[in-house]
């Protein structure tokens, strides 16, 4: 049976799914706490490869006491024979970025030797405002492509990006006087190249403005940051990915 690749986790995973072209099962407000991440994994076919973006929602508040939740997710993946690639929380342009950095360290330590591939997103390049949405948490499509490229490299997937303005070129007919052996060699070499093509025109629409509230807000600890997207109905993305040998 062919390998099955799925993206799960929080709303950052939605953007990663678009950049990768894999099946999307990520959703808003999913966190380590609670059972949503576990339920996502339980619905995936055994033997699949799962790219899970998870942890940013938890970093809005204290990240203490998350070890049991992390272990439960790992155990669920093992029980379903899933190859789990955990994509950690990137930097956020928010006061609680220190919590995201702390959680990255917790995940590194907790997942070491667990059989789960952990991909840290604490990369200064991802903090560039040119890759981010206005909320300082989400990314534009260039940012999600960067996240996916980093994830693919760390998990053994090869990604070859094509020029966004490139158009398919007609294949030249082989001349009769061309040697057959070199042509066969060129064909074999071409088959070894694993490429992925992602649409370069995918840009998120602006997030809706928050409704004014007269209520005074207290501590942000324990609150979930709602990662919502509105994408154009006309967008398209396509891709082909193959695990590296």
C-alpha distance (Angstrom), angle and dihedral (degrees) to the residues before:
residue distance angle dihedral
X1 . . .
X2 3.80 . .
X3 3.77 119.0 .
X4 3.78 116.0 -96.5
X5 3.82 121.4 -145.1
X6 3.79 120.3 -163.8
X7 3.81 134.4 175.7
X8 3.81 117.3 -143.3
X9 3.78 138.5 164.4
X10 3.79 130.7 63.6
X11 3.79 132.5 -10.3
X12 3.80 92.5 -79.0
X13 3.79 82.9 66.5
X14 3.80 89.0 60.1
X15 3.80 89.6 63.4
X16 3.81 92.0 43.6
X17 3.80 89.9 52.3
X18 3.79 89.8 53.6
X19 3.81 91.7 49.1
X20 3.81 93.3 47.2
X21 3.79 98.9 39.0
X22 3.81 91.2 -133.1
X23 3.79 125.3 135.7
X24 3.80 110.9 -76.0
X25 3.79 122.2 -136.0
X26 3.79 96.5 149.7
X27 3.80 118.5 119.2
X28 3.79 143.9 -177.6
X29 3.81 122.3 -75.3
X30 3.82 97.3 9.9
X31 3.80 112.9 152.9
X32 3.79 142.2 168.1
X33 3.78 88.4 -104.0
X34 3.78 114.1 75.1
X35 3.77 126.7 23.6
X36 3.81 103.9 -81.0
X37 3.80 96.5 99.5
X38 3.80 91.2 47.9
X39 3.81 91.7 48.9
X40 3.78 90.2 51.8
X41 3.80 90.5 55.3
X42 3.80 93.9 46.3
X43 3.81 90.9 58.9
X44 3.81 94.4 55.0
X45 3.78 122.4 97.4
X46 3.80 114.1 -100.2
X47 3.78 113.9 -100.5
X48 3.81 94.9 28.6
X49 3.78 126.1 135.5
X50 3.80 111.0 -119.2
X51 3.80 125.9 -161.4
X52 3.80 105.0 -162.6
X53 3.82 123.2 -170.7
X54 3.78 106.2 -161.5
X55 3.80 141.9 149.5
X56 3.80 107.0 51.8
X57 3.81 93.8 96.5
X58 3.80 90.3 51.8
X59 3.82 91.0 52.1
X60 3.81 91.7 65.2
X61 3.81 85.9 82.0
X62 3.79 136.4 13.5
X63 3.80 115.4 -35.0
X64 3.78 94.3 -155.5
X65 3.80 118.2 124.5
X66 3.80 98.2 22.8
X67 3.80 95.9 122.9
X68 3.81 95.6 94.7
X69 3.78 91.5 50.1
X70 3.81 91.0 50.2
X71 3.81 91.4 49.8
X72 3.80 91.7 49.4
X73 3.79 91.6 54.6
X74 3.81 91.5 49.0
X75 3.81 91.7 49.0
X76 3.82 91.3 49.7
X77 3.80 91.0 52.2
X78 3.80 91.2 49.0
X79 3.81 92.7 49.0
X80 3.82 90.8 53.3
X81 3.81 93.2 42.9
X82 3.79 91.2 -120.6
X83 3.78 122.9 162.6
X84 3.79 98.4 -133.4
X85 3.80 123.3 -158.7
X86 3.80 107.9 -173.8
X87 3.83 113.4 -154.8
X88 3.79 108.0 -155.9
X89 3.81 129.8 -141.6
X90 3.82 114.0 -76.0
X91 3.76 124.1 -144.4
X92 3.78 115.2 -73.8
X93 3.78 126.5 -154.1
X94 3.78 89.9 -125.2
X95 3.83 136.2 101.4
X96 3.83 88.9 -107.0
X97 3.81 93.6 62.2
X98 3.80 86.9 106.9
X99 3.82 87.7 66.2
X100 3.81 90.9 52.1
X101 3.81 89.9 51.9
X102 3.81 90.9 49.0
X103 3.80 92.3 49.4
X104 3.80 90.4 50.3
X105 3.80 87.8 59.5
X106 3.81 92.3 47.5
X107 3.81 91.8 51.2
X108 3.81 92.7 47.0
X109 3.79 90.8 54.2
X110 3.80 98.1 39.4
X111 3.80 96.3 47.3
X112 3.80 96.3 44.2
X113 3.81 108.3 117.8
X114 3.81 92.6 2.9
X115 3.80 96.8 112.5
X116 3.81 90.0 -111.7
X117 3.81 116.9 117.1
X118 3.79 108.3 -131.4
X119 3.80 117.6 -157.1
X120 3.79 113.7 -166.5
X121 3.79 116.4 -147.6
X122 3.80 95.0 -167.5
X123 3.78 90.0 120.3
X124 3.84 118.9 141.8
X125 3.80 89.9 -141.6
X126 3.81 89.4 64.8
X127 3.80 90.3 57.4
X128 3.81 91.4 66.1
X129 3.78 111.8 119.5
X130 3.82 88.6 -137.6
X131 3.82 88.4 71.1
X132 3.79 98.2 41.5
X133 3.77 138.5 87.0
X134 3.80 121.2 -121.8
X135 3.81 91.4 -98.1
X136 3.82 91.7 65.0
X137 3.81 91.1 -126.9
X138 3.78 107.7 70.2
X139 3.79 128.1 58.2
X140 3.76 137.0 -133.8
X141 3.81 117.7 -119.3
X142 3.80 92.5 -88.9
X143 3.80 87.6 56.3
X144 3.80 92.9 49.2
X145 3.79 90.5 49.0
X146 3.81 88.2 52.9
X147 3.81 90.8 50.8
X148 3.80 91.3 48.8
X149 3.81 92.9 47.8
X150 3.81 90.3 51.9
X151 3.81 90.9 46.8
X152 3.79 93.4 47.6
X153 3.79 92.4 50.6
X154 3.81 92.8 49.8
X155 3.80 94.5 46.3
X156 3.80 100.1 45.8
X157 3.79 100.4 -98.9
X158 3.79 118.1 131.3
X159 3.78 118.0 -137.9
X160 3.80 124.4 -168.6
X161 3.79 113.9 -177.3
X162 3.77 121.5 -150.6
X163 3.80 127.4 -147.2
X164 3.81 107.5 -84.8
X165 3.82 90.9 -133.0
X166 3.79 95.5 44.6
X167 3.80 117.5 122.9
X168 3.81 126.9 -159.1
X169 3.79 111.0 -93.0
X170 3.82 122.5 -141.1
X171 3.75 112.9 -105.0
X172 3.79 113.8 -112.3
X173 3.75 117.2 -123.4
X174 3.74 114.1 -112.8
X175 3.80 113.3 -113.1
X176 3.74 117.2 -124.3
X177 3.78 90.6 -123.3
X178 3.81 93.1 58.0
X179 3.79 114.1 107.9
X180 3.79 113.7 -108.1
X181 3.81 95.4 -143.7
X182 3.84 96.5 60.3
X183 3.82 90.1 46.3
X184 3.80 91.4 53.3
X185 3.80 90.1 48.3
X186 3.81 91.2 51.5
X187 3.80 90.6 50.5
X188 3.80 92.6 51.9
X189 3.80 91.1 49.0
X190 3.80 91.1 50.3
X191 3.78 91.4 53.5
X192 3.80 90.4 58.8
X193 3.79 93.6 60.8
X194 3.81 112.3 97.7
X195 3.78 110.4 -158.9
X196 3.74 137.4 175.2
X197 3.76 126.6 -157.3
X198 3.77 119.8 -159.4
X199 3.76 126.3 -176.6
X200 3.78 111.1 -104.4
X201 3.78 95.3 -159.8
X202 3.79 97.6 69.3
X203 3.78 108.9 117.1
X204 3.80 124.2 162.5
X205 3.76 118.8 -120.7
X206 3.81 114.6 -120.2
X207 3.77 114.5 -80.5
X208 3.83 114.0 -107.7
X209 3.78 115.3 -96.0
X210 3.77 114.4 -102.2
X211 3.82 115.3 -106.6
X212 3.83 113.0 -110.9
X213 3.75 115.3 -105.3
X214 3.79 130.5 -161.1
X215 3.78 91.8 -156.8
X216 3.78 118.0 104.2
X217 3.79 112.4 -125.2
X218 3.73 120.2 -135.1
X219 3.77 128.6 -168.7
X220 3.82 116.5 -15.9
X221 3.79 90.9 -142.6
X222 3.75 111.7 125.7
X223 3.81 95.3 12.6
X224 3.77 122.3 122.8
X225 3.76 120.1 -128.2
X226 3.79 106.9 -133.1
X227 3.78 108.9 -131.6
X228 3.79 102.1 -163.4
X229 3.78 128.8 170.5
X230 3.79 136.0 -168.0
X231 3.78 112.2 -164.7
X232 3.83 127.8 -173.1
X233 3.78 113.4 -95.2
X234 3.79 89.7 -133.1
X235 3.81 97.2 58.0
X236 3.75 120.1 118.4
X237 3.78 132.7 -172.3
X238 3.73 131.4 -177.9
X239 3.74 135.8 -179.9
X240 3.74 146.2 159.2
X241 3.78 120.7 -149.7
X242 3.75 131.7 -178.4
X243 3.80 128.3 -172.7
X244 3.79 112.1 -111.7
X245 3.78 116.5 -105.6
